[in-house]
């Protein structure tokens, strides 16, 4: 049986807010996420999507 996390549980693991995770799920950026009523369920082992707002290029430092 596959284990699922709620957005609140996953927020502790990923270090981002549950609201942000729900937004990522809404955008289809979390693979395997399913919505059950008002709750998003994210499968164990799902990868945290890259944040395009954070630059990996430090040219302006």
mmCIF file as Biopython writes it, N, C-alpha, C and O atoms, coordinates in Angstrom:
data_model
#
loop_
_atom_site.group_PDB
_atom_site.id
_atom_site.type_symbol
_atom_site.label_atom_id
_atom_site.label_alt_id
_atom_site.label_comp_id
_atom_site.label_asym_id
_atom_site.label_entity_id
_atom_site.label_seq_id
_atom_site.pdbx_PDB_ins_code
_atom_site.Cartn_x
_atom_site.Cartn_y
_atom_site.Cartn_z
_atom_site.occupancy
_atom_site.B_iso_or_equiv
_atom_site.auth_seq_id
_atom_site.auth_asym_id
_atom_site.pdbx_PDB_model_num
ATOM 1   N N  . UNK A ? 1  ? 0.845   -1.194 0.000   1.0 0.0 1  A 1 
ATOM 2   C CA . UNK A ? 1  ? 0.000   0.000  0.000   1.0 0.0 1  A 1 
ATOM 3   C C  . UNK A ? 1  ? 0.882   1.247  0.000   1.0 0.0 1  A 1 
ATOM 4   O O  . UNK A ? 1  ? 1.853   1.335  0.753   1.0 0.0 1  A 1 
ATOM 5   N N  . UNK A ? 2  ? 0.538   2.191  -0.840  1.0 0.0 2  A 1 
ATOM 6   C CA . UNK A ? 2  ? 1.320   3.426  -0.957  1.0 0.0 2  A 1 
ATOM 7   C C  . UNK A ? 2  ? 0.970   4.392  0.170   1.0 0.0 2  A 1 
ATOM 8   O O  . UNK A ? 2  ? -0.195  4.546  0.538   1.0 0.0 2  A 1 
ATOM 9   N N  . UNK A ? 3  ? 2.000   5.038  0.710   1.0 0.0 3  A 1 
ATOM 10  C CA . UNK A ? 3  ? 1.800   6.032  1.769   1.0 0.0 3  A 1 
ATOM 11  C C  . UNK A ? 3  ? 1.680   7.419  1.151   1.0 0.0 3  A 1 
ATOM 12  O O  . UNK A ? 3  ? 2.417   7.767  0.229   1.0 0.0 3  A 1 
ATOM 13  N N  . UNK A ? 4  ? 0.744   8.204  1.671   1.0 0.0 4  A 1 
ATOM 14  C CA . UNK A ? 4  ? 0.536   9.562  1.198   1.0 0.0 4  A 1 
ATOM 15  C C  . UNK A ? 4  ? 0.734   10.550 2.342   1.0 0.0 4  A 1 
ATOM 16  O O  . UNK A ? 4  ? 0.490   10.231 3.506   1.0 0.0 4  A 1 
ATOM 17  N N  . UNK A ? 5  ? 1.181   11.749 1.992   1.0 0.0 5  A 1 
ATOM 18  C CA . UNK A ? 5  ? 1.328   12.845 2.947   1.0 0.0 5  A 1 
ATOM 19  C C  . UNK A ? 5  ? 0.312   13.925 2.620   1.0 0.0 5  A 1 
ATOM 20  O O  . UNK A ? 5  ? -0.056  14.109 1.460   1.0 0.0 5  A 1 
ATOM 21  N N  . UNK A ? 6  ? -0.143  14.643 3.649   1.0 0.0 6  A 1 
ATOM 22  C CA . UNK A ? 6  ? -0.957  15.839 3.428   1.0 0.0 6  A 1 
ATOM 23  C C  . UNK A ? 6  ? -0.004  17.007 3.184   1.0 0.0 6  A 1 
ATOM 24  O O  . UNK A ? 6  ? 1.204   16.877 3.385   1.0 0.0 6  A 1 
ATOM 25  N N  . UNK A ? 7  ? -0.532  18.125 2.762   1.0 0.0 7  A 1 
ATOM 26  C CA . UNK A ? 7  ? 0.309   19.303 2.536   1.0 0.0 7  A 1 
ATOM 27  C C  . UNK A ? 7  ? 0.960   19.761 3.838   1.0 0.0 7  A 1 
ATOM 28  O O  . UNK A ? 7  ? 2.099   20.228 3.831   1.0 0.0 7  A 1 
ATOM 29  N N  . UNK A ? 8  ? 0.242   19.628 4.957   1.0 0.0 8  A 1 
ATOM 30  C CA . UNK A ? 8  ? 0.792   20.031 6.259   1.0 0.0 8  A 1 
ATOM 31  C C  . UNK A ? 8  ? 1.977   19.153 6.646   1.0 0.0 8  A 1 
ATOM 32  O O  . UNK A ? 8  ? 3.010   19.655 7.090   1.0 0.0 8  A 1 
ATOM 33  N N  . UNK A ? 9  ? 1.824   17.844 6.477   1.0 0.0 9  A 1 
ATOM 34  C CA . UNK A ? 9  ? 2.912   16.913 6.806   1.0 0.0 9  A 1 
ATOM 35  C C  . UNK A ? 9  ? 4.123   17.162 5.909   1.0 0.0 9  A 1 
ATOM 36  O O  . UNK A ? 9  ? 5.262   17.163 6.375   1.0 0.0 9  A 1 
ATOM 37  N N  . UNK A ? 10 ? 3.866   17.372 4.629   1.0 0.0 10 A 1 
ATOM 38  C CA . UNK A ? 10 ? 4.952   17.564 3.677   1.0 0.0 10 A 1 
ATOM 39  C C  . UNK A ? 10 ? 5.649   18.910 3.874   1.0 0.0 10 A 1 
ATOM 40  O O  . UNK A ? 10 ? 6.830   19.049 3.554   1.0 0.0 10 A 1 
ATOM 41  N N  . UNK A ? 11 ? 4.926   19.898 4.396   1.0 0.0 11 A 1 
ATOM 42  C CA . UNK A ? 11 ? 5.540   21.211 4.628   1.0 0.0 11 A 1 
ATOM 43  C C  . UNK A ? 11 ? 6.688   21.105 5.636   1.0 0.0 11 A 1 
ATOM 44  O O  . UNK A ? 11 ? 7.672   21.838 5.535   1.0 0.0 11 A 1 
ATOM 45  N N  . UNK A ? 12 ? 6.564   20.202 6.602   1.0 0.0 12 A 1 
ATOM 46  C CA . UNK A ? 12 ? 7.637   19.972 7.573   1.0 0.0 12 A 1 
ATOM 47  C C  . UNK A ? 12 ? 8.863   19.357 6.884   1.0 0.0 12 A 1 
ATOM 48  O O  . UNK A ? 12 ? 10.000  19.709 7.200   1.0 0.0 12 A 1 
ATOM 49  N N  . UNK A ? 13 ? 8.630   18.456 5.961   1.0 0.0 13 A 1 
ATOM 50  C CA . UNK A ? 13 ? 9.712   17.751 5.267   1.0 0.0 13 A 1 
ATOM 51  C C  . UNK A ? 13 ? 10.405  18.657 4.248   1.0 0.0 13 A 1 
ATOM 52  O O  . UNK A ? 13 ? 11.633  18.717 4.194   1.0 0.0 13 A 1 
ATOM 53  N N  . UNK A ? 14 ? 9.610   19.358 3.444   1.0 0.0 14 A 1 
ATOM 54  C CA . UNK A ? 14 ? 10.158  20.188 2.369   1.0 0.0 14 A 1 
ATOM 55  C C  . UNK A ? 14 ? 10.608  21.563 2.842   1.0 0.0 14 A 1 
ATOM 56  O O  . UNK A ? 14 ? 11.373  22.228 2.144   1.0 0.0 14 A 1 
ATOM 57  N N  . UNK A ? 15 ? 10.153  22.005 4.008   1.0 0.0 15 A 1 
ATOM 58  C CA . UNK A ? 15 ? 10.559  23.300 4.529   1.0 0.0 15 A 1 
ATOM 59  C C  . UNK A ? 15 ? 9.893   24.481 3.841   1.0 0.0 15 A 1 
ATOM 60  O O  . UNK A ? 15 ? 10.443  25.581 3.813   1.0 0.0 15 A 1 
ATOM 61  N N  . UNK A ? 16 ? 8.701   24.249 3.282   1.0 0.0 16 A 1 
ATOM 62  C CA . UNK A ? 16 ? 7.911   25.334 2.691   1.0 0.0 16 A 1 
ATOM 63  C C  . UNK A ? 16 ? 6.497   25.237 3.249   1.0 0.0 16 A 1 
ATOM 64  O O  . UNK A ? 16 ? 6.138   24.223 3.849   1.0 0.0 16 A 1 
ATOM 65  N N  . UNK A ? 17 ? 5.697   26.269 3.062   1.0 0.0 17 A 1 
ATOM 66  C CA . UNK A ? 17 ? 4.360   26.289 3.660   1.0 0.0 17 A 1 
ATOM 67  C C  . UNK A ? 17 ? 3.419   25.291 2.984   1.0 0.0 17 A 1 
ATOM 68  O O  . UNK A ? 17 ? 3.586   24.938 1.817   1.0 0.0 17 A 1 
ATOM 69  N N  . UNK A ? 18 ? 2.432   24.853 3.750   1.0 0.0 18 A 1 
ATOM 70  C CA . UNK A ? 18 ? 1.407   23.949 3.226   1.0 0.0 18 A 1 
ATOM 71  C C  . UNK A ? 18 ? 0.645   24.633 2.084   1.0 0.0 18 A 1 
ATOM 72  O O  . UNK A ? 18 ? 0.257   23.982 1.114   1.0 0.0 18 A 1 
ATOM 73  N N  . UNK A ? 19 ? 0.438   25.937 2.207   1.0 0.0 19 A 1 
ATOM 74  C CA . UNK A ? 19 ? -0.255  26.707 1.157   1.0 0.0 19 A 1 
ATOM 75  C C  . UNK A ? 19 ? 0.532   26.660 -0.150  1.0 0.0 19 A 1 
ATOM 76  O O  . UNK A ? 19 ? -0.054  26.498 -1.220  1.0 0.0 19 A 1 
ATOM 77  N N  . UNK A ? 20 ? 1.851   26.799 -0.072  1.0 0.0 20 A 1 
ATOM 78  C CA . UNK A ? 20 ? 2.705   26.751 -1.261  1.0 0.0 20 A 1 
ATOM 79  C C  . UNK A ? 20 ? 2.645   25.361 -1.909  1.0 0.0 20 A 1 
ATOM 80  O O  . UNK A ? 20 ? 2.616   25.244 -3.134  1.0 0.0 20 A 1 
ATOM 81  N N  . UNK A ? 21 ? 2.626   24.320 -1.086  1.0 0.0 21 A 1 
ATOM 82  C CA . UNK A ? 21 ? 2.541   22.963 -1.619  1.0 0.0 21 A 1 
ATOM 83  C C  . UNK A ? 21 ? 1.204   22.757 -2.327  1.0 0.0 21 A 1 
ATOM 84  O O  . UNK A ? 21 ? 1.155   22.151 -3.397  1.0 0.0 21 A 1 
ATOM 85  N N  . UNK A ? 22 ? 0.118   23.261 -1.734  1.0 0.0 22 A 1 
ATOM 86  C CA . UNK A ? 22 ? -1.200  23.158 -2.358  1.0 0.0 22 A 1 
ATOM 87  C C  . UNK A ? 22 ? -1.211  23.882 -3.707  1.0 0.0 22 A 1 
ATOM 88  O O  . UNK A ? 22 ? -1.809  23.401 -4.670  1.0 0.0 22 A 1 
ATOM 89  N N  . UNK A ? 23 ? -0.555  25.024 -3.771  1.0 0.0 23 A 1 
ATOM 90  C CA . UNK A ? 23 ? -0.464  25.780 -5.020  1.0 0.0 23 A 1 
ATOM 91  C C  . UNK A ? 23 ? 0.301   24.983 -6.079  1.0 0.0 23 A 1 
ATOM 92  O O  . UNK A ? 23 ? -0.109  24.928 -7.238  1.0 0.0 23 A 1 
ATOM 93  N N  . UNK A ? 24 ? 1.410   24.370 -5.676  1.0 0.0 24 A 1 
ATOM 94  C CA . UNK A ? 24 ? 2.196   23.546 -6.596  1.0 0.0 24 A 1 
ATOM 95  C C  . UNK A ? 24 ? 1.366   22.364 -7.112  1.0 0.0 24 A 1 
ATOM 96  O O  . UNK A ? 24 ? 1.441   22.006 -8.287  1.0 0.0 24 A 1 
ATOM 97  N N  . UNK A ? 25 ? 0.577   21.767 -6.214  1.0 0.0 25 A 1 
ATOM 98  C CA . UNK A ? 25 ? -0.298  20.660 -6.611  1.0 0.0 25 A 1 
ATOM 99  C C  . UNK A ? 25 ? -1.353  21.142 -7.601  1.0 0.0 25 A 1 
ATOM 100 O O  . UNK A ? 25 ? -1.622  20.473 -8.599  1.0 0.0 25 A 1 
ATOM 101 N N  . UNK A ? 26 ? -1.947  22.298 -7.328  1.0 0.0 26 A 1 
ATOM 102 C CA . UNK A ? 26 ? -2.947  22.886 -8.223  1.0 0.0 26 A 1 
ATOM 103 C C  . UNK A ? 26 ? -2.383  23.138 -9.615  1.0 0.0 26 A 1 
ATOM 104 O O  . UNK A ? 26 ? -3.088  23.004 -10.615 1.0 0.0 26 A 1 
ATOM 105 N N  . UNK A ? 27 ? -1.112  23.504 -9.668  1.0 0.0 27 A 1 
ATOM 106 C CA . UNK A ? 27 ? -0.445  23.792 -10.941 1.0 0.0 27 A 1 
ATOM 107 C C  . UNK A ? 27 ? 0.034   22.524 -11.644 1.0 0.0 27 A 1 
ATOM 108 O O  . UNK A ? 27 ? 0.556   22.588 -12.757 1.0 0.0 27 A 1 
ATOM 109 N N  . UNK A ? 28 ? -0.144  21.373 -10.995 1.0 0.0 28 A 1 
ATOM 110 C CA . UNK A ? 28 ? 0.281   20.110 -11.581 1.0 0.0 28 A 1 
ATOM 111 C C  . UNK A ? 28 ? 1.778   19.879 -11.523 1.0 0.0 28 A 1 
ATOM 112 O O  . UNK A ? 28 ? 2.321   19.102 -12.308 1.0 0.0 28 A 1 
ATOM 113 N N  . UNK A ? 29 ? 2.446   20.548 -10.599 1.0 0.0 29 A 1 
ATOM 114 C CA . UNK A ? 29 ? 3.915   20.467 -10.521 1.0 0.0 29 A 1 
ATOM 115 C C  . UNK A ? 29 ? 4.415   19.407 -9.547  1.0 0.0 29 A 1 
ATOM 116 O O  . UNK A ? 29 ? 5.620   19.171 -9.455  1.0 0.0 29 A 1 
ATOM 117 N N  . UNK A ? 30 ? 3.489   18.759 -8.810  1.0 0.0 30 A 1 
ATOM 118 C CA . UNK A ? 30 ? 3.880   17.688 -7.892  1.0 0.0 30 A 1 
ATOM 119 C C  . UNK A ? 30 ? 3.346   16.382 -8.475  1.0 0.0 30 A 1 
ATOM 120 O O  . UNK A ? 30 ? 2.139   16.142 -8.490  1.0 0.0 30 A 1 
ATOM 121 N N  . UNK A ? 31 ? 4.247   15.556 -8.947  1.0 0.0 31 A 1 
ATOM 122 C CA . UNK A ? 31 ? 3.871   14.315 -9.618  1.0 0.0 31 A 1 
ATOM 123 C C  . UNK A ? 31 ? 3.164   13.358 -8.657  1.0 0.0 31 A 1 
ATOM 124 O O  . UNK A ? 31 ? 3.651   13.095 -7.557  1.0 0.0 31 A 1 
ATOM 125 N N  . UNK A ? 32 ? 2.016   12.845 -9.082  1.0 0.0 32 A 1 
ATOM 126 C CA . UNK A ? 32 ? 1.279   11.863 -8.306  1.0 0.0 32 A 1 
ATOM 127 C C  . UNK A ? 32 ? 0.319   12.436 -7.283  1.0 0.0 32 A 1 
ATOM 128 O O  . UNK A ? 32 ? -0.396  11.682 -6.623  1.0 0.0 32 A 1 
ATOM 129 N N  . UNK A ? 33 ? 0.286   13.760 -7.135  1.0 0.0 33 A 1 
ATOM 130 C CA . UNK A ? 33 ? -0.606  14.384 -6.149  1.0 0.0 33 A 1 
ATOM 131 C C  . UNK A ? 33 ? -2.055  14.222 -6.591  1.0 0.0 33 A 1 
ATOM 132 O O  . UNK A ? 33 ? -2.387  14.409 -7.761  1.0 0.0 33 A 1 
ATOM 133 N N  . UNK A ? 34 ? -2.909  13.872 -5.637  1.0 0.0 34 A 1 
ATOM 134 C CA . UNK A ? 34 ? -4.334  13.737 -5.923  1.0 0.0 34 A 1 
ATOM 135 C C  . UNK A ? 34 ? -5.123  14.545 -4.897  1.0 0.0 34 A 1 
ATOM 136 O O  . UNK A ? 34 ? -4.693  14.716 -3.756  1.0 0.0 34 A 1 
ATOM 137 N N  . UNK A ? 35 ? -6.276  15.032 -5.321  1.0 0.0 35 A 1 
ATOM 138 C CA . UNK A ? 35 ? -7.106  15.832 -4.422  1.0 0.0 35 A 1 
ATOM 139 C C  . UNK A ? 35 ? -8.271  14.973 -3.939  1.0 0.0 35 A 1 
ATOM 140 O O  . UNK A ? 35 ? -9.016  14.404 -4.737  1.0 0.0 35 A 1 
ATOM 141 N N  . UNK A ? 36 ? -8.410  14.893 -2.629  1.0 0.0 36 A 1 
ATOM 142 C CA . UNK A ? 36 ? -9.489  14.134 -1.996  1.0 0.0 36 A 1 
ATOM 143 C C  . UNK A ? 36 ? -10.305 15.134 -1.198  1.0 0.0 36 A 1 
ATOM 144 O O  . UNK A ? 36 ? -9.906  15.525 -0.100  1.0 0.0 36 A 1 
ATOM 145 N N  . UNK A ? 37 ? -11.435 15.551 -1.730  1.0 0.0 37 A 1 
ATOM 146 C CA . UNK A ? 37 ? -12.220 16.609 -1.096  1.0 0.0 37 A 1 
ATOM 147 C C  . UNK A ? 37 ? -11.463 17.916 -1.197  1.0 0.0 37 A 1 
ATOM 148 O O  . UNK A ? 37 ? -11.173 18.384 -2.298  1.0 0.0 37 A 1 
ATOM 149 N N  . UNK A ? 38 ? -11.142 18.508 -0.063  1.0 0.0 38 A 1 
ATOM 150 C CA . UNK A ? 38 ? -10.365 19.752 -0.047  1.0 0.0 38 A 1 
ATOM 151 C C  . UNK A ? 38 ? -8.889  19.500 0.233   1.0 0.0 38 A 1 
ATOM 152 O O  . UNK A ? 38 ? -8.092  20.437 0.262   1.0 0.0 38 A 1 
ATOM 153 N N  . UNK A ? 39 ? -8.524  18.241 0.438   1.0 0.0 39 A 1 
ATOM 154 C CA . UNK A ? 39 ? -7.172  17.885 0.859   1.0 0.0 39 A 1 
ATOM 155 C C  . UNK A ? 39 ? -6.355  17.299 -0.286  1.0 0.0 39 A 1 
ATOM 156 O O  . UNK A ? 39 ? -6.814  16.418 -1.012  1.0 0.0 39 A 1 
ATOM 157 N N  . UNK A ? 40 ? -5.140  17.807 -0.431  1.0 0.0 40 A 1 
ATOM 158 C CA . UNK A ? 40 ? -4.204  17.223 -1.390  1.0 0.0 40 A 1 
ATOM 159 C C  . UNK A ? 40 ? -3.462  16.082 -0.707  1.0 0.0 40 A 1 
ATOM 160 O O  . UNK A ? 40 ? -3.029  16.215 0.437   1.0 0.0 40 A 1 
ATOM 161 N N  . UNK A ? 41 ? -3.316  14.963 -1.408  1.0 0.0 41 A 1 
ATOM 162 C CA . UNK A ? 41 ? -2.543  13.826 -0.932  1.0 0.0 41 A 1 
ATOM 163 C C  . UNK A ? 41 ? -1.361  13.643 -1.873  1.0 0.0 41 A 1 
ATOM 164 O O  . UNK A ? 41 ? -1.529  13.492 -3.083  1.0 0.0 41 A 1 
ATOM 165 N N  . UNK A ? 42 ? -0.175  13.660 -1.301  1.0 0.0 42 A 1 
ATOM 166 C CA . UNK A ? 42 ? 1.059   13.588 -2.092  1.0 0.0 42 A 1 
ATOM 167 C C  . UNK A ? 42 ? 1.755   12.269 -1.760  1.0 0.0 42 A 1 
ATOM 168 O O  . UNK A ? 42 ? 2.000   11.979 -0.590  1.0 0.0 42 A 1 
ATOM 169 N N  . UNK A ? 43 ? 2.075   11.466 -2.784  1.0 0.0 43 A 1 
ATOM 170 C CA . UNK A ? 43 ? 2.693   10.171 -2.512  1.0 0.0 43 A 1 
ATOM 171 C C  . UNK A ? 43 ? 4.084   10.299 -1.907  1.0 0.0 43 A 1 
ATOM 172 O O  . UNK A ? 43 ? 4.831   11.229 -2.213  1.0 0.0 43 A 1 
ATOM 173 N N  . UNK A ? 44 ? 4.415   9.347  -1.044  1.0 0.0 44 A 1 
ATOM 174 C CA . UNK A ? 44 ? 5.746   9.286  -0.448  1.0 0.0 44 A 1 
ATOM 175 C C  . UNK A ? 44 ? 6.771   9.194  -1.580  1.0 0.0 44 A 1 
ATOM 176 O O  . UNK A ? 44 ? 6.580   8.443  -2.537  1.0 0.0 44 A 1 
ATOM 177 N N  . UNK A ? 45 ? 7.837   9.946  -1.469  1.0 0.0 45 A 1 
ATOM 178 C CA . UNK A ? 45 ? 8.883   9.922  -2.493  1.0 0.0 45 A 1 
ATOM 179 C C  . UNK A ? 45 ? 8.699   10.958 -3.595  1.0 0.0 45 A 1 
ATOM 180 O O  . UNK A ? 45 ? 9.529   11.053 -4.499  1.0 0.0 45 A 1 
ATOM 181 N N  . UNK A ? 46 ? 7.606   11.743 -3.528  1.0 0.0 46 A 1 
ATOM 182 C CA . UNK A ? 46 ? 7.404   12.799 -4.525  1.0 0.0 46 A 1 
ATOM 183 C C  . UNK A ? 46 ? 8.532   13.817 -4.400  1.0 0.0 46 A 1 
ATOM 184 O O  . UNK A ? 46 ? 8.962   14.145 -3.294  1.0 0.0 46 A 1 
ATOM 185 N N  . UNK A ? 47 ? 9.003   14.308 -5.523  1.0 0.0 47 A 1 
ATOM 186 C CA . UNK A ? 47 ? 10.109  15.269 -5.544  1.0 0.0 47 A 1 
ATOM 187 C C  . UNK A ? 47 ? 9.587   16.696 -5.416  1.0 0.0 47 A 1 
ATOM 188 O O  . UNK A ? 47 ? 8.578   17.060 -6.020  1.0 0.0 47 A 1 
ATOM 189 N N  . UNK A ? 48 ? 10.288  17.488 -4.627  1.0 0.0 48 A 1 
ATOM 190 C CA . UNK A ? 48 ? 9.959   18.912 -4.486  1.0 0.0 48 A 1 
ATOM 191 C C  . UNK A ? 48 ? 10.339  19.614 -5.786  1.0 0.0 48 A 1 
ATOM 192 O O  . UNK A ? 48 ? 11.490  19.532 -6.214  1.0 0.0 48 A 1 
ATOM 193 N N  . UNK A ? 49 ? 9.378   20.311 -6.426  1.0 0.0 49 A 1 
ATOM 194 C CA . UNK A ? 49 ? 9.693   21.013 -7.670  1.0 0.0 49 A 1 
ATOM 195 C C  . UNK A ? 49 ? 10.701  22.142 -7.445  1.0 0.0 49 A 1 
ATOM 196 O O  . UNK A ? 49 ? 10.736  22.748 -6.374  1.0 0.0 49 A 1 
ATOM 197 N N  . UNK A ? 50 ? 11.506  22.414 -8.451  1.0 0.0 50 A 1 
ATOM 198 C CA . UNK A ? 50 ? 12.440  23.538 -8.396  1.0 0.0 50 A 1 
ATOM 199 C C  . UNK A ? 50 ? 11.641  24.836 -8.326  1.0 0.0 50 A 1 
ATOM 200 O O  . UNK A ? 50 ? 10.561  24.943 -8.907  1.0 0.0 50 A 1 
ATOM 201 N N  . UNK A ? 51 ? 12.177  25.807 -7.618  1.0 0.0 51 A 1 
ATOM 202 C CA . UNK A ? 51 ? 11.532  27.109 -7.509  1.0 0.0 51 A 1 
ATOM 203 C C  . UNK A ? 51 ? 12.170  28.052 -8.526  1.0 0.0 51 A 1 
ATOM 204 O O  . UNK A ? 51 ? 13.318  28.460 -8.355  1.0 0.0 51 A 1 
ATOM 205 N N  . UNK A ? 52 ? 11.432  28.400 -9.583  1.0 0.0 52 A 1 
ATOM 206 C CA . UNK A ? 52 ? 12.017  29.267 -10.612 1.0 0.0 52 A 1 
ATOM 207 C C  . UNK A ? 52 ? 12.313  30.677 -10.113 1.0 0.0 52 A 1 
ATOM 208 O O  . UNK A ? 52 ? 13.026  31.432 -10.773 1.0 0.0 52 A 1 
ATOM 209 N N  . UNK A ? 53 ? 11.762  31.041 -8.934  1.0 0.0 53 A 1 
ATOM 210 C CA . UNK A ? 53 ? 12.012  32.373 -8.373  1.0 0.0 53 A 1 
ATOM 211 C C  . UNK A ? 53 ? 13.415  32.480 -7.801  1.0 0.0 53 A 1 
ATOM 212 O O  . UNK A ? 53 ? 13.945  33.583 -7.660  1.0 0.0 53 A 1 
ATOM 213 N N  . UNK A ? 54 ? 14.019  31.355 -7.471  1.0 0.0 54 A 1 
ATOM 214 C CA . UNK A ? 54 ? 15.367  31.351 -6.904  1.0 0.0 54 A 1 
ATOM 215 C C  . UNK A ? 54 ? 16.377  31.110 -8.009  1.0 0.0 54 A 1 
ATOM 216 O O  . UNK A ? 54 ? 16.299  30.123 -8.741  1.0 0.0 54 A 1 
ATOM 217 N N  . UNK A ? 55 ? 17.316  32.021 -8.118  1.0 0.0 55 A 1 
ATOM 218 C CA . UNK A ? 55 ? 18.326  31.921 -9.152  1.0 0.0 55 A 1 
ATOM 219 C C  . UNK A ? 55 ? 19.484  31.050 -8.651  1.0 0.0 55 A 1 
ATOM 220 O O  . UNK A ? 55 ? 19.997  31.241 -7.549  1.0 0.0 55 A 1 
ATOM 221 N N  . UNK A ? 56 ? 19.873  30.104 -9.484  1.0 0.0 56 A 1 
ATOM 222 C CA . UNK A ? 56 ? 21.027  29.274 -9.164  1.0 0.0 56 A 1 
ATOM 223 C C  . UNK A ? 56 ? 22.313  29.918 -9.692  1.0 0.0 56 A 1 
ATOM 224 O O  . UNK A ? 56 ? 23.414  29.409 -9.479  1.0 0.0 56 A 1 
ATOM 225 N N  . UNK A ? 57 ? 22.149  31.030 -10.376 1.0 0.0 57 A 1 
ATOM 226 C CA . UNK A ? 57 ? 23.262  31.741 -10.980 1.0 0.0 57 A 1 
ATOM 227 C C  . UNK A ? 57 ? 23.590  32.953 -10.111 1.0 0.0 57 A 1 
ATOM 228 O O  . UNK A ? 57 ? 22.739  33.821 -9.915  1.0 0.0 57 A 1 
ATOM 229 N N  . UNK A ? 58 ? 24.782  33.020 -9.603  1.0 0.0 58 A 1 
ATOM 230 C CA . UNK A ? 58 ? 25.163  34.085 -8.652  1.0 0.0 58 A 1 
ATOM 231 C C  . UNK A ? 58 ? 25.914  35.234 -9.329  1.0 0.0 58 A 1 
ATOM 232 O O  . UNK A ? 58 ? 26.845  35.788 -8.744  1.0 0.0 58 A 1 
ATOM 233 N N  . UNK A ? 59 ? 25.525  35.596 -10.546 1.0 0.0 59 A 1 
ATOM 234 C CA . UNK A ? 59 ? 26.225  36.663 -11.293 1.0 0.0 59 A 1 
ATOM 235 C C  . UNK A ? 59 ? 26.144  38.014 -10.601 1.0 0.0 59 A 1 
ATOM 236 O O  . UNK A ? 59 ? 27.096  38.793 -10.659 1.0 0.0 59 A 1 
ATOM 237 N N  . UNK A ? 60 ? 25.022  38.306 -9.945  1.0 0.0 60 A 1 
ATOM 238 C CA . UNK A ? 60 ? 24.817  39.625 -9.362  1.0 0.0 60 A 1 
ATOM 239 C C  . UNK A ? 60 ? 25.305  39.736 -7.921  1.0 0.0 60 A 1 
ATOM 240 O O  . UNK A ? 60 ? 24.960  40.693 -7.227  1.0 0.0 60 A 1 
ATOM 241 N N  . UNK A ? 61 ? 26.094  38.782 -7.465  1.0 0.0 61 A 1 
ATOM 242 C CA . UNK A ? 61 ? 26.576  38.820 -6.066  1.0 0.0 61 A 1 
ATOM 243 C C  . UNK A ? 61 ? 27.786  39.701 -5.914  1.0 0.0 61 A 1 
ATOM 244 O O  . UNK A ? 61 ? 28.313  39.842 -4.810  1.0 0.0 61 A 1 
#
